[in-house]
Each structure stands twice: as structure tokens, then as C-alpha cells.
């Protein structure tokens, strides 16, 4: 799928208008419903191809924060043959009680994939959990940057950040 086709598919599939409150608490007159585009096999496959461009020999493992990053990390792992893991939002009171599901070792170099970045709050929480486990987040890459501070917040926290698309690529104006 070309970039233009990906943009078209995401916008026609997941772009909603109305009044929305984002995870960051910000209000918005549009919403990009990640679950609508992540559950479409053609879009997910195209995103895995895009994320795979960031997987070089220095990346040991791919990570995604629950819940939106899980499908992205899994699809990228299938595309690249690299292992992947899930970073939980909170410990569960049953089972292993792990914040990281999958095999993460101290010293591992991690590509952390994210769906929509507004302020970067959720992906920064995931990056901190990975770092506390002794691994290194090599880069954080999101599908769409809403251009509302995520890049600045993530880079000021010491992480490399890139996005596959921005709201401007989708032709969205605030």
C-alpha cells in the first residue's frame, strides 16, 4: 500500500468528527479511532510494513503498550520475525502480576510502537517501565502524531521519536 493509499484508508476508516475528550484530557472536534484502523487487516499489514523500516540489527524486541499498541507490535513482529512484548497499564492482581508480558532482558534494545500520540503520556509511561526493567528504548514510533506536544515531550524525556503520519498528512485542521 502506498503512503497515499494508507492515508486514504485511515481517514475513511477512523476519522470521526464531533466533540471528544482525549486521554490527555484535551478537548477535540475530531477523533482518530485507532481501533477502527487497527482491526482492518489491510491497514494493519501496511502499518507493520512501515514500522518494520525502524527495525534494524540493533533492535532486539518490539513493544506495544496495552491496548492500542498490542496489535501494532504483534503485526510488526510477524513482519520482521522479532519477538515482541506488551507493556501493561497496571499490574493485575492475578497470574504473574507483570507489567511487561513477554521476554525482556536487561540490555535489550527496544522499538516501542504507539498508535496515536497527542501529548505522549501513555507511551512515556511504557518507555519508563521498559527502562526500569533495564532495557533501552531505542526509538518510539507512532502511527499518527496529532502535533499537540507529543514529539516535544518524548524527545525532552530523552527518547528518539518519529511518526509514520501526522494529522496534517491526513488533511486534518483543528
HELIX and SHEET records of a PDB file:
HELIX    1   1 UNK A    3  UNK A   14  1                                  12    
HELIX    2   2 UNK A   34  UNK A   38  1                                   5    
HELIX    3   3 UNK A   41  UNK A   52  1                                  12    
HELIX    4   4 UNK A   68  UNK A   80  1                                  13    
HELIX    5   5 UNK A  121  UNK A  132  1                                  12    
HELIX    6   6 UNK A  150  UNK A  156  1                                   7    
SHEET    1   A 2 UNK A  15  UNK A  21  0                                        
SHEET    2   A 2 UNK A  27  UNK A  32 -1                                        
SHEET    1   B 6 UNK A 100  UNK A 101  0                                        
SHEET    2   B 6 UNK A  83  UNK A  87 -1                                        
SHEET    3   B 6 UNK A  61  UNK A  65  1                                        
SHEET    4   B 6 UNK A 109  UNK A 117  1                                        
SHEET    5   B 6 UNK A 136  UNK A 145  1                                        
SHEET    6   B 6 UNK A 161  UNK A 166  1                                        
END                                                                             
